[in-house]
Amino acid sequence: MKPKLLLLLLCLPVLGLAQEDLLSEIDTTTTTDQAVSATFKGLKVVNFESTKLVAKKEFTFIVAHRFGSVKYGFDTFFGLDDAVTRLNFIYGISEAFNVSVSRSSYQKIYEGAIKYRLLQQAPQGFPFTIVGYNAIYINSSLEQDNLPKLKFKHRLGYTFQALIARKFNKNLSLEIAPTLFHDNYVVINEQDNTQFALGLGGRYKLGKRWSLNLDYGWHLNRADSSPFKNPLSVGIDLETGGHVFQMHFTNAQPMNTNMFLGQATGDWRDGNIYFGFNLSRVF
């Protein structure tokens, strides 16, 4: 009997005892092609996109809620009366290319997006996973009665984002997200239509099924007169039966990239924050 085969047979009982459930298996550091996997378990860190993609020929439906501010307590039932909802449909064209369409009740926004992996971290190779994310949205809430010169082009906005992440060990993953976003119509006259931001995010695994997630968006050319804030979000990811349920607090109620980066109104210092969650279903 060959030595390698003998060694394998001897190890089988140990492997059987050490085997964990599916959620633990998919959190291993490498796959058969030596690429690092499970850098993030959710498709988003919190607000920012993560480097995770939907698998080939997989269809994912995401219902995301951001309730109103918890600051007003029972008057709005801690924000339940003022919820914003986003429905997002994502399909995996390939293992490295996704397309999505969504509709958000915040400013009645319709959005189409593509997400694609350019490079993947490997133990003995490239040290980062790099994913691109591009989106175009239509703001259908703008009304010509309030904006007499409104044209269809003013409803449009665009997002160009690079997601650069590294899994340092089985517990810690970090991401940076240089972002350029453009709004053809801006609420603040002094605000440039083309805006720049740097996203920072991370995941720390607390247990087999739990992780603490955090992300922050540093807006780099916000107008001095703007009342909006940089978005800071913290949450918990819970893995349930192969899916990830995300719960979080954030000072940004909108969920589209241009909006949570450009129009976050909450302030952590005075308790003006929003509770939210993302619930996904794979078909």
FENSULFEN-V652521 format. One record per residue. N is the residue number from 1. RES is the residue in one small letter. PSI is psi in radians with two decimals (* if undefined). OMEGA is omega in whole degrees, -180 to 180 (* if undefined). NEAR is the number of other C-alpha atoms within 10 Angstrom. Layout:
# FENSULFEN-V652521
n=N res=RES psi=PSI omega=OMEGA near=NEAR
n=N res=RES psi=PSI omega=OMEGA near=NEAR
This chain:
# FENSULFEN-V652521
n=1 res=m psi=2.37 omega=-178 near=5
n=2 res=k psi=2.52 omega=-178 near=6
n=3 res=p psi=-0.70 omega=-177 near=8
n=4 res=k psi=-0.69 omega=180 near=9
n=5 res=l psi=-0.70 omega=178 near=10
n=6 res=l psi=-0.76 omega=179 near=10
n=7 res=l psi=-0.69 omega=180 near=10
n=8 res=l psi=-0.77 omega=-180 near=11
n=9 res=l psi=-0.64 omega=179 near=11
n=10 res=l psi=-0.53 omega=-176 near=11
n=11 res=c psi=-0.32 omega=-174 near=11
n=12 res=l psi=-0.79 omega=178 near=11
n=13 res=p psi=-0.66 omega=179 near=10
n=14 res=v psi=-0.73 omega=179 near=10
n=15 res=l psi=-0.64 omega=179 near=11
n=16 res=g psi=-0.71 omega=180 near=9
n=17 res=l psi=-0.55 omega=-175 near=8
n=18 res=a psi=-0.10 omega=-175 near=8
n=19 res=q psi=2.38 omega=177 near=10
n=20 res=e psi=3.12 omega=-178 near=11
n=21 res=d psi=3.09 omega=-174 near=10
n=22 res=l psi=-0.65 omega=-178 near=10
n=23 res=l psi=-0.64 omega=179 near=16
n=24 res=s psi=-0.64 omega=-178 near=14
n=25 res=e psi=-0.72 omega=-177 near=11
n=26 res=i psi=-0.05 omega=177 near=14
n=27 res=d psi=0.18 omega=177 near=19
n=28 res=t psi=2.84 omega=-173 near=14
n=29 res=t psi=-0.56 omega=-176 near=18
n=30 res=t psi=2.78 omega=172 near=15
n=31 res=t psi=-3.09 omega=-175 near=13
n=32 res=t psi=-0.44 omega=179 near=6
n=33 res=d psi=0.26 omega=175 near=7
n=34 res=q psi=0.36 omega=174 near=14
n=35 res=a psi=2.50 omega=179 near=17
n=36 res=v psi=2.30 omega=-179 near=22
n=37 res=s psi=2.98 omega=176 near=20
n=38 res=a psi=0.65 omega=173 near=18
n=39 res=t psi=-0.79 omega=170 near=27
n=40 res=f psi=2.55 omega=179 near=27
n=41 res=k psi=-0.55 omega=180 near=25
n=42 res=g psi=2.76 omega=177 near=24
n=43 res=l psi=-0.30 omega=173 near=19
n=44 res=k psi=2.65 omega=170 near=18
n=45 res=v psi=-1.16 omega=164 near=28
n=46 res=v psi=-1.32 omega=173 near=31
n=47 res=n psi=-0.70 omega=-178 near=28
n=48 res=f psi=2.57 omega=172 near=27
n=49 res=e psi=2.51 omega=172 near=23
n=50 res=s psi=3.12 omega=180 near=25
n=51 res=t psi=0.02 omega=178 near=29
n=52 res=k psi=2.45 omega=176 near=22
n=53 res=l psi=2.75 omega=173 near=26
n=54 res=v psi=2.48 omega=-177 near=22
n=55 res=a psi=2.84 omega=-180 near=16
n=56 res=k psi=2.31 omega=179 near=14
n=57 res=k psi=0.29 omega=177 near=13
n=58 res=e psi=2.37 omega=179 near=16
n=59 res=f psi=2.16 omega=-178 near=18
n=60 res=t psi=2.31 omega=177 near=17
n=61 res=f psi=2.17 omega=-178 near=17
n=62 res=i psi=2.22 omega=171 near=17
n=63 res=v psi=2.07 omega=-179 near=15
n=64 res=a psi=2.35 omega=178 near=20
n=65 res=h psi=2.46 omega=165 near=24
n=66 res=r psi=1.98 omega=180 near=27
n=67 res=f psi=3.02 omega=178 near=23
n=68 res=g psi=3.13 omega=-177 near=22
n=69 res=s psi=2.38 omega=177 near=27
n=70 res=v psi=-0.18 omega=-175 near=19
n=71 res=k psi=-0.55 omega=-173 near=17
n=72 res=y psi=0.09 omega=171 near=13
n=73 res=g psi=-2.35 omega=-174 near=11
n=74 res=f psi=-0.27 omega=178 near=11
n=75 res=d psi=-0.65 omega=177 near=11
n=76 res=t psi=0.30 omega=-175 near=16
n=77 res=f psi=0.90 omega=178 near=15
n=78 res=f psi=0.68 omega=174 near=17
n=79 res=g psi=-0.14 omega=-177 near=22
n=80 res=l psi=-0.55 omega=-178 near=19
n=81 res=d psi=-0.26 omega=-173 near=13
n=82 res=d psi=0.70 omega=-174 near=13
n=83 res=a psi=2.58 omega=171 near=18
n=84 res=v psi=2.40 omega=-177 near=20
n=85 res=t psi=2.45 omega=174 near=22
n=86 res=r psi=2.26 omega=175 near=21
n=87 res=l psi=2.18 omega=-173 near=17
n=88 res=n psi=2.23 omega=180 near=19
n=89 res=f psi=2.14 omega=-175 near=17
n=90 res=i psi=2.37 omega=179 near=22
n=91 res=y psi=2.39 omega=179 near=22
n=92 res=g psi=1.80 omega=175 near=21
n=93 res=i psi=-0.72 omega=175 near=16
n=94 res=s psi=-3.13 omega=178 near=15
n=95 res=e psi=-0.37 omega=-175 near=14
n=96 res=a psi=0.20 omega=-177 near=18
n=97 res=f psi=2.11 omega=179 near=19
n=98 res=n psi=2.62 omega=171 near=23
n=99 res=v psi=2.63 omega=-179 near=21
n=100 res=s psi=2.69 omega=171 near=18
n=101 res=v psi=2.55 omega=-179 near=17
n=102 res=s psi=2.82 omega=174 near=19
n=103 res=r psi=2.24 omega=-180 near=19
n=104 res=s psi=2.45 omega=177 near=20
n=105 res=s psi=-0.28 omega=175 near=16
n=106 res=y psi=1.98 omega=-177 near=20
n=107 res=q psi=0.37 omega=176 near=15
n=108 res=k psi=0.93 omega=-173 near=15
n=109 res=i psi=2.26 omega=169 near=19
n=110 res=y psi=2.40 omega=-177 near=21
n=111 res=e psi=2.45 omega=170 near=20
n=112 res=g psi=2.49 omega=-174 near=18
n=113 res=a psi=2.74 omega=171 near=17
n=114 res=i psi=2.57 omega=-180 near=17
n=115 res=k psi=2.27 omega=-171 near=25
n=116 res=y psi=2.42 omega=-180 near=23
n=117 res=r psi=2.26 omega=180 near=19
n=118 res=l psi=-0.76 omega=-180 near=13
n=119 res=l psi=2.64 omega=180 near=16
n=120 res=q psi=2.42 omega=180 near=21
n=121 res=q psi=2.44 omega=177 near=20
n=122 res=a psi=2.52 omega=-176 near=20
n=123 res=p psi=-0.69 omega=-179 near=12
n=124 res=q psi=0.34 omega=-176 near=8
n=125 res=g psi=-2.31 omega=-175 near=10
n=126 res=f psi=2.37 omega=-171 near=14
n=127 res=p psi=-0.08 omega=-177 near=16
n=128 res=f psi=2.77 omega=165 near=20
n=129 res=t psi=2.27 omega=-179 near=23
n=130 res=i psi=2.19 omega=-179 near=21
n=131 res=v psi=2.43 omega=175 near=24
n=132 res=g psi=2.57 omega=178 near=19
n=133 res=y psi=2.15 omega=179 near=21
n=134 res=n psi=2.43 omega=-178 near=18
n=135 res=a psi=2.72 omega=172 near=21
n=136 res=i psi=2.37 omega=-179 near=19
n=137 res=y psi=2.80 omega=175 near=22
n=138 res=i psi=2.13 omega=177 near=20
n=139 res=n psi=1.77 omega=-176 near=21
n=140 res=s psi=0.04 omega=-178 near=14
n=141 res=s psi=-0.29 omega=-179 near=12
n=142 res=l psi=2.37 omega=-176 near=17
n=143 res=e psi=2.41 omega=-177 near=12
n=144 res=q psi=-0.42 omega=177 near=10
n=145 res=d psi=-0.59 omega=179 near=8
n=146 res=n psi=-0.43 omega=-178 near=8
n=147 res=l psi=1.48 omega=-173 near=9
n=148 res=p psi=-0.51 omega=-178 near=8
n=149 res=k psi=0.23 omega=-176 near=8
n=150 res=l psi=2.30 omega=172 near=14
n=151 res=k psi=2.90 omega=-177 near=12
n=152 res=f psi=-0.65 omega=-177 near=11
n=153 res=k psi=-0.48 omega=-180 near=12
n=154 res=h psi=-0.29 omega=179 near=15
n=155 res=r psi=-0.18 omega=-170 near=19
n=156 res=l psi=2.62 omega=173 near=19
n=157 res=g psi=2.79 omega=-173 near=22
n=158 res=y psi=2.64 omega=179 near=20
n=159 res=t psi=2.33 omega=175 near=20
n=160 res=f psi=2.09 omega=-170 near=17
n=161 res=q psi=2.42 omega=172 near=22
n=162 res=a psi=2.22 omega=180 near=23
n=163 res=l psi=2.01 omega=-175 near=26
n=164 res=i psi=2.00 omega=-173 near=21
n=165 res=a psi=2.71 omega=175 near=25
n=166 res=r psi=2.32 omega=173 near=23
n=167 res=k psi=1.93 omega=-175 near=23
n=168 res=f psi=-0.61 omega=176 near=13
n=169 res=n psi=-3.01 omega=-176 near=12
n=170 res=k psi=-0.27 omega=-178 near=14
n=171 res=n psi=-0.60 omega=-169 near=16
n=172 res=l psi=2.21 omega=172 near=17
n=173 res=s psi=2.44 omega=179 near=19
n=174 res=l psi=2.68 omega=-179 near=22
n=175 res=e psi=2.50 omega=166 near=25
n=176 res=i psi=2.60 omega=-174 near=21
n=177 res=a psi=1.47 omega=173 near=25
n=178 res=p psi=2.29 omega=-172 near=16
n=179 res=t psi=2.33 omega=169 near=24
n=180 res=l psi=2.20 omega=176 near=17
n=181 res=f psi=2.57 omega=-174 near=22
n=182 res=h psi=2.27 omega=175 near=19
n=183 res=d psi=2.16 omega=179 near=24
n=184 res=n psi=-0.41 omega=173 near=14
n=185 res=y psi=2.23 omega=178 near=18
n=186 res=v psi=2.53 omega=-177 near=17
n=187 res=v psi=-0.67 omega=-179 near=11
n=188 res=i psi=2.13 omega=-176 near=14
n=189 res=n psi=-0.60 omega=-177 near=11
n=190 res=e psi=-0.14 omega=-176 near=12
n=191 res=q psi=2.29 omega=174 near=18
n=192 res=d psi=2.49 omega=177 near=16
n=193 res=n psi=-0.67 omega=177 near=16
n=194 res=t psi=2.16 omega=-174 near=15
n=195 res=q psi=2.71 omega=-176 near=20
n=196 res=f psi=2.52 omega=179 near=19
n=197 res=a psi=2.79 omega=175 near=20
n=198 res=l psi=2.05 omega=178 near=17
n=199 res=g psi=2.47 omega=177 near=24
n=200 res=l psi=2.27 omega=-178 near=21
n=201 res=g psi=2.86 omega=180 near=25
n=202 res=g psi=2.81 omega=177 near=24
n=203 res=r psi=2.30 omega=174 near=24
n=204 res=y psi=2.11 omega=-177 near=19
n=205 res=k psi=2.16 omega=-179 near=18
n=206 res=l psi=-0.39 omega=-179 near=13
n=207 res=g psi=-3.00 omega=-177 near=11
n=208 res=k psi=-0.59 omega=-174 near=14
n=209 res=r psi=0.07 omega=-175 near=17
n=210 res=w psi=2.51 omega=170 near=17
n=211 res=s psi=2.64 omega=174 near=21
n=212 res=l psi=2.18 omega=-179 near=22
n=213 res=n psi=2.57 omega=180 near=25
n=214 res=l psi=2.43 omega=170 near=22
n=215 res=d psi=2.75 omega=-176 near=23
n=216 res=y psi=2.40 omega=178 near=22
n=217 res=g psi=2.02 omega=-180 near=25
n=218 res=w psi=1.81 omega=179 near=18
n=219 res=h psi=2.21 omega=-169 near=19
n=220 res=l psi=-0.30 omega=180 near=12
n=221 res=n psi=0.77 omega=177 near=12
n=222 res=r psi=2.43 omega=179 near=21
n=223 res=a psi=2.50 omega=-179 near=15
n=224 res=d psi=-0.52 omega=-178 near=9
n=225 res=s psi=-0.02 omega=-176 near=10
n=226 res=s psi=2.36 omega=177 near=14
n=227 res=p psi=-0.06 omega=-173 near=12
n=228 res=f psi=2.77 omega=-174 near=20
n=229 res=k psi=2.83 omega=171 near=21
n=230 res=n psi=2.35 omega=-177 near=22
n=231 res=p psi=2.25 omega=175 near=26
n=232 res=l psi=2.22 omega=-174 near=26
n=233 res=s psi=2.49 omega=177 near=24
n=234 res=v psi=2.46 omega=-176 near=20
n=235 res=g psi=3.13 omega=180 near=22
n=236 res=i psi=2.32 omega=171 near=23
n=237 res=d psi=2.29 omega=177 near=27
n=238 res=l psi=2.10 omega=179 near=20
n=239 res=e psi=2.16 omega=-177 near=18
n=240 res=t psi=1.90 omega=175 near=11
n=241 res=g psi=0.64 omega=179 near=10
n=242 res=g psi=-0.10 omega=178 near=15
n=243 res=h psi=2.87 omega=-180 near=16
n=244 res=v psi=2.15 omega=175 near=20
n=245 res=f psi=2.12 omega=-175 near=18
n=246 res=q psi=2.21 omega=177 near=25
n=247 res=m psi=2.43 omega=-174 near=21
n=248 res=h psi=2.88 omega=170 near=20
n=249 res=f psi=2.45 omega=-177 near=23
n=250 res=t psi=2.75 omega=174 near=28
n=251 res=n psi=0.19 omega=178 near=23
n=252 res=a psi=2.01 omega=179 near=28
n=253 res=q psi=-0.66 omega=178 near=28
n=254 res=p psi=2.74 omega=-175 near=25
n=255 res=m psi=-0.31 omega=175 near=22
n=256 res=n psi=2.53 omega=-172 near=22
n=257 res=t psi=-0.87 omega=-179 near=21
n=258 res=n psi=-0.60 omega=-174 near=23
n=259 res=m psi=-0.78 omega=-179 near=18
n=260 res=f psi=-0.44 omega=175 near=23
n=261 res=l psi=-0.63 omega=-173 near=30
n=262 res=g psi=-0.33 omega=-172 near=28
n=263 res=q psi=0.59 omega=175 near=20
n=264 res=a psi=2.18 omega=-174 near=21
n=265 res=t psi=-0.25 omega=-176 near=17
n=266 res=g psi=2.88 omega=-180 near=23
n=267 res=d psi=2.03 omega=-179 near=19
n=268 res=w psi=-0.51 omega=-174 near=15
n=269 res=r psi=-0.51 omega=180 near=7
n=270 res=d psi=0.28 omega=176 near=8
n=271 res=g psi=0.22 omega=-180 near=13
n=272 res=n psi=1.33 omega=-176 near=17
n=273 res=i psi=2.91 omega=-173 near=25
n=274 res=y psi=2.37 omega=172 near=26
n=275 res=f psi=2.51 omega=179 near=24
n=276 res=g psi=3.00 omega=175 near=22
n=277 res=f psi=2.73 omega=174 near=19
n=278 res=n psi=2.24 omega=180 near=22
n=279 res=l psi=2.14 omega=-176 near=14
n=280 res=s psi=2.67 omega=176 near=19
n=281 res=r psi=2.22 omega=-178 near=13
n=282 res=v psi=2.34 omega=178 near=13
n=283 res=f psi=* omega=* near=9
